[in-house]
Amino acid sequence: MNKKTTMVNNAIAKRMLNADVNLVITADHLANQYGKALLDTSDMADILNLKEHTVKAYITTEKLPFKVTKIGGKWFTTTITVAQYVIDNQVDKSQFASVA
């Protein structure tokens, strides 16, 4: 491997590591914010700045931008899934209350 290839590989690895760290930090922040690792439709509505019935409509029409799972008749997603959405879509994280 030549020097240029090594430098490119190192830069890519550094970006990937940084993204993973941001994902973990954002997911942890969401878990602390909502007090749980599984988020329900009211939590999703809060994060997306939508009404809960709109989130449910998006779920039934498969237009919600992340994966959800039905458990006991209610819809849930994980903080890691929402964190990935927040990072990928550069959602303004300032809308979340700060966790002390």
MDAnalysis code that builds the backbone (N, CA, C; Angstrom):
import MDAnalysis as mda
import numpy as np

u = mda.Universe.empty(300, n_residues=100, atom_resindex=np.repeat(np.arange(100), 3), trajectory=True)
u.add_TopologyAttr("name", ["N", "CA", "C"] * 100)
u.add_TopologyAttr("resid", np.arange(1, 101))
u.add_TopologyAttr("resname", ["MET", "ASN", "LYS", "LYS", "THR", "THR", "MET", "VAL", "ASN", "ASN", "ALA", "ILE", "ALA", "LYS", "ARG", "MET", "LEU", "ASN", "ALA", "ASP", "VAL", "ASN", "LEU", "VAL", "ILE", "THR", "ALA", "ASP", "HIS", "LEU", "ALA", "ASN", "GLN", "TYR", "GLY", "LYS", "ALA", "LEU", "LEU", "ASP", "THR", "SER", "ASP", "MET", "ALA", "ASP", "ILE", "LEU", "ASN", "LEU", "LYS", "GLU", "HIS", "THR", "VAL", "LYS", "ALA", "TYR", "ILE", "THR", "THR", "GLU", "LYS", "LEU", "PRO", "PHE", "LYS", "VAL", "THR", "LYS", "ILE", "GLY", "GLY", "LYS", "TRP", "PHE", "THR", "THR", "THR", "ILE", "THR", "VAL", "ALA", "GLN", "TYR", "VAL", "ILE", "ASP", "ASN", "GLN", "VAL", "ASP", "LYS", "SER", "GLN", "PHE", "ALA", "SER", "VAL", "ALA"])
u.atoms.positions = np.array([
    [0.839, -1.160, 0.000],
    [0.000, 0.000, 0.000],
    [0.898, 1.241, 0.000],
    [0.596, 2.174, -0.900],
    [1.427, 3.369, -0.950],
    [0.985, 4.393, 0.103],
    [1.759, 5.432, 0.256],
    [1.535, 6.421, 1.313],
    [0.195, 7.143, 1.143],
    [-0.152, 7.482, -0.099],
    [-1.402, 8.197, -0.362],
    [-2.608, 7.330, 0.004],
    [-2.587, 6.067, -0.375],
    [-3.672, 5.142, -0.049],
    [-3.823, 4.989, 1.455],
    [-2.692, 4.887, 2.143],
    [-2.713, 4.776, 3.606],
    [-3.341, 6.009, 4.230],
    [-2.979, 7.191, 3.734],
    [-3.542, 8.432, 4.256],
    [-5.053, 8.501, 4.039],
    [-5.510, 8.084, 2.866],
    [-6.945, 8.081, 2.562],
    [-7.663, 7.091, 3.471],
    [-7.119, 5.900, 3.619],
    [-7.725, 4.893, 4.489],
    [-7.812, 5.382, 5.929],
    [-6.757, 6.031, 6.403],
    [-6.764, 6.567, 7.766],
    [-7.811, 7.654, 7.934],
    [-7.961, 8.521, 6.925],
    [-8.960, 9.586, 6.986],
    [-10.371, 9.004, 7.016],
    [-10.613, 7.976, 6.218],
    [-11.929, 7.317, 6.203],
    [-12.203, 6.659, 7.543],
    [-11.218, 5.970, 8.079],
    [-11.386, 5.301, 9.378],
    [-11.673, 6.318, 10.478],
    [-10.993, 7.448, 10.436],
    [-11.199, 8.488, 11.441],
    [-12.625, 9.043, 11.359],
    [-13.119, 9.280, 10.141],
    [-14.489, 9.769, 9.959],
    [-15.509, 8.753, 10.463],
    [-15.257, 7.468, 10.177],
    [-16.181, 6.420, 10.628],
    [-16.208, 6.354, 12.145],
    [-15.055, 6.431, 12.780],
    [-14.980, 6.391, 14.235],
    [-15.706, 7.594, 14.828],
    [-15.501, 8.761, 14.245],
    [-16.157, 9.968, 14.713],
    [-17.675, 9.844, 14.583],
    [-18.158, 9.274, 13.478],
    [-19.595, 9.090, 13.277],
    [-20.161, 8.144, 14.333],
    [-19.428, 7.069, 14.626],
    [-19.883, 6.124, 15.646],
    [-19.961, 6.782, 17.020],
    [-18.977, 7.607, 17.340],
    [-18.975, 8.305, 18.620],
    [-20.171, 9.252, 18.689],
    [-20.418, 9.995, 17.609],
    [-21.573, 10.894, 17.566],
    [-22.882, 10.126, 17.706],
    [-22.949, 8.961, 17.099],
    [-24.148, 8.135, 17.189],
    [-24.398, 7.704, 18.631],
    [-23.360, 7.242, 19.288],
    [-23.492, 6.797, 20.680],
    [-23.861, 7.968, 21.587],
    [-23.217, 9.101, 21.388],
    [-23.504, 10.280, 22.215],
    [-24.942, 10.742, 22.011],
    [-25.382, 10.806, 20.766],
    [-26.747, 11.250, 20.472],
    [-27.774, 10.263, 21.020],
    [-27.526, 8.969, 20.855],
    [-28.441, 7.950, 21.384],
    [-28.505, 8.015, 22.903],
    [-27.367, 8.211, 23.532],
    [-27.323, 8.324, 24.990],
    [-28.084, 9.569, 25.448],
    [-27.910, 10.648, 24.733],
    [-28.633, 11.878, 25.067],
    [-30.148, 11.658, 24.975],
    [-30.580, 11.000, 23.908],
    [-32.017, 10.718, 23.751],
    [-32.524, 9.805, 24.865],
    [-31.743, 8.785, 25.206],
    [-32.143, 7.868, 26.279],
    [-32.269, 8.610, 27.601],
    [-31.348, 9.519, 27.875],
    [-31.426, 10.320, 29.097],
    [-32.600, 11.302, 29.045],
    [-32.790, 11.896, 27.886],
    [-33.868, 12.873, 27.699],
    [-35.236, 12.249, 27.950],
    [-35.442, 11.057, 27.391],
    [-36.755, 10.415, 27.482],
    [-36.815, 9.338, 28.562],
    [-35.711, 9.071, 29.213],
    [-35.685, 8.131, 30.326],
    [-35.830, 6.681, 29.942],
    [-35.545, 6.369, 28.681],
    [-35.686, 4.984, 28.219],
    [-34.971, 4.815, 26.878],
    [-34.670, 3.574, 26.548],
    [-33.999, 3.275, 25.285],
    [-34.997, 3.007, 24.165],
    [-36.222, 2.622, 24.524],
    [-37.285, 2.428, 23.533],
    [-38.185, 3.659, 23.548],
    [-38.370, 4.240, 22.391],
    [-39.190, 5.435, 22.269],
    [-40.546, 5.081, 21.674],
    [-41.621, 5.609, 22.264],
    [-42.961, 5.335, 21.737],
    [-43.374, 6.446, 20.774],
    [-44.604, 6.377, 20.279],
    [-45.040, 7.346, 19.269],
    [-45.090, 8.776, 19.801],
    [-45.373, 8.952, 21.081],
    [-45.380, 10.319, 21.612],
    [-43.961, 10.890, 21.646],
    [-42.982, 10.049, 21.956],
    [-41.584, 10.483, 21.936],
    [-41.146, 10.817, 20.508],
    [-41.519, 9.939, 19.568],
    [-41.172, 10.174, 18.164],
    [-41.782, 11.482, 17.684],
    [-43.022, 11.733, 18.071],
    [-43.704, 12.974, 17.678],
    [-42.948, 14.179, 18.223],
    [-42.512, 14.092, 19.455],
    [-41.765, 15.185, 20.077],
    [-40.463, 15.447, 19.323],
    [-39.737, 14.396, 18.997],
    [-38.460, 14.529, 18.307],
    [-38.644, 15.084, 16.901],
    [-39.683, 14.623, 16.209],
    [-39.926, 15.059, 14.834],
    [-40.731, 16.351, 14.749],
    [-41.126, 16.869, 15.919],
    [-41.938, 18.077, 15.977],
    [-43.254, 17.901, 15.204],
    [-43.909, 16.756, 15.451],
    [-45.184, 16.418, 14.831],
    [-46.196, 16.070, 15.917],
    [-47.440, 15.955, 15.529],
    [-48.465, 15.463, 16.452],
    [-48.403, 13.935, 16.450],
    [-48.779, 13.331, 17.567],
    [-48.689, 11.872, 17.680],
    [-49.535, 11.174, 16.624],
    [-50.727, 11.699, 16.343],
    [-51.575, 11.037, 15.340],
    [-50.940, 11.090, 13.949],
    [-50.121, 12.117, 13.689],
    [-49.409, 12.199, 12.414],
    [-48.335, 11.123, 12.341],
    [-47.636, 10.905, 13.437],
    [-46.625, 9.843, 13.480],
    [-47.284, 8.490, 13.237],
    [-48.408, 8.249, 13.886],
    [-49.119, 6.975, 13.695],
    [-49.567, 6.816, 12.246],
    [-50.027, 7.907, 11.631],
    [-50.430, 7.852, 10.220],
    [-49.222, 7.537, 9.334],
    [-48.074, 8.144, 9.638],
    [-46.851, 7.851, 8.886],
    [-46.448, 6.391, 9.038],
    [-46.643, 5.850, 10.216],
    [-46.313, 4.437, 10.445],
    [-47.206, 3.540, 9.591],
    [-48.519, 3.795, 9.626],
    [-49.441, 2.928, 8.879],
    [-49.268, 3.061, 7.367],
    [-48.814, 4.217, 6.905],
    [-48.588, 4.390, 5.465],
    [-47.124, 4.155, 5.085],
    [-46.335, 3.696, 6.065],
    [-44.915, 3.387, 5.870],
    [-44.122, 4.590, 5.362],
    [-44.438, 5.768, 5.879],
    [-43.728, 6.986, 5.488],
    [-42.831, 7.526, 6.596],
    [-42.796, 6.833, 7.724],
    [-41.913, 7.267, 8.807],
    [-40.474, 7.030, 8.363],
    [-39.569, 7.970, 8.609],
    [-38.223, 7.847, 8.053],
    [-37.300, 6.865, 8.769],
    [-37.815, 6.115, 9.738],
    [-36.989, 5.102, 10.393],
    [-37.856, 3.921, 10.790],
    [-37.197, 2.814, 11.117],
    [-37.870, 1.557, 11.421],
    [-38.536, 1.604, 12.797],
    [-39.754, 1.063, 12.852],
    [-40.485, 0.926, 14.115],
    [-40.928, -0.519, 14.270],
    [-41.216, -0.901, 15.512],
    [-41.653, -2.261, 15.815],
    [-42.880, -2.185, 16.709],
    [-43.844, -3.053, 16.443],
    [-45.048, -3.095, 17.251],
    [-44.858, -4.078, 18.397],
    [-45.056, -3.587, 19.620],
    [-44.932, -4.420, 20.813],
    [-46.175, -4.189, 21.656],
    [-46.936, -5.245, 21.893],
    [-48.128, -5.126, 22.728],
    [-49.132, -4.113, 22.219],
    [-49.253, -3.991, 20.914],
    [-50.224, -3.077, 20.324],
    [-49.741, -1.638, 20.185],
    [-48.518, -1.347, 20.630],
    [-47.969, 0.009, 20.522],
    [-46.717, -0.016, 19.662],
    [-46.419, 1.125, 19.036],
    [-45.253, 1.240, 18.167],
    [-44.073, 1.825, 18.921],
    [-42.893, 1.241, 18.677],
    [-41.670, 1.688, 19.334],
    [-40.512, 1.720, 18.335],
    [-39.516, 2.504, 18.681],
    [-38.234, 2.488, 17.979],
    [-37.154, 2.681, 19.033],
    [-35.926, 2.487, 18.650],
    [-34.831, 2.619, 19.619],
    [-34.193, 4.001, 19.516],
    [-33.548, 4.399, 20.592],
    [-32.849, 5.679, 20.570],
    [-31.718, 5.662, 19.542],
    [-31.110, 4.501, 19.329],
    [-30.016, 4.406, 18.357],
    [-30.542, 4.637, 16.940],
    [-31.757, 4.133, 16.650],
    [-32.368, 4.332, 15.335],
    [-32.670, 5.805, 15.111],
    [-33.242, 6.447, 16.115],
    [-33.568, 7.871, 15.994],
    [-32.285, 8.701, 15.951],
    [-31.286, 8.314, 16.726],
    [-30.013, 9.033, 16.703],
    [-29.400, 8.996, 15.309],
    [-29.465, 7.850, 14.667],
    [-28.939, 7.736, 13.302],
    [-29.706, 8.651, 12.363],
    [-31.029, 8.711, 12.513],
    [-31.847, 9.607, 11.697],
    [-31.455, 11.068, 11.948],
    [-31.299, 11.431, 13.210],
    [-30.929, 12.806, 13.578],
    [-29.592, 13.179, 12.945],
    [-28.625, 12.288, 13.018],
    [-27.297, 12.558, 12.457],
    [-27.350, 12.606, 10.931],
    [-27.988, 11.620, 10.313],
    [-28.046, 11.555, 8.851],
    [-28.780, 12.744, 8.241],
    [-29.760, 13.260, 8.948],
    [-30.586, 14.338, 8.415],
    [-30.276, 15.685, 9.048],
    [-29.228, 15.735, 9.825],
    [-28.767, 16.953, 10.473],
    [-29.918, 17.709, 11.139],
    [-30.718, 16.953, 11.878],
    [-31.808, 17.546, 12.651],
    [-31.193, 18.445, 13.718],
    [-31.796, 19.578, 13.943],
    [-31.286, 20.529, 14.927],
    [-31.467, 19.933, 16.318],
    [-30.351, 19.531, 16.927],
    [-30.391, 18.885, 18.232],
    [-30.678, 19.871, 19.363],
    [-30.672, 21.156, 19.064],
    [-30.936, 22.140, 20.106],
    [-32.387, 22.101, 20.558],
    [-33.250, 21.436, 19.781],
    [-34.657, 21.331, 20.184],
    [-34.828, 20.407, 21.379],
    [-33.825, 19.561, 21.667],
    [-33.912, 18.664, 22.804],
    [-33.422, 19.400, 24.027],
    [-34.135, 19.247, 25.126],
    [-33.704, 19.898, 26.377],
    [-32.365, 19.311, 26.788],
    [-31.517, 20.123, 27.355],
    [-30.211, 19.621, 27.776],
    [-30.350, 18.755, 29.012],
    [-29.538, 17.738, 29.072],
    [-29.563, 16.786, 30.177],
    [-28.448, 17.164, 31.133],
    [-28.798, 17.346, 32.397],
    [-27.791, 17.744, 33.392],
    [-27.057, 16.541, 33.911],
])
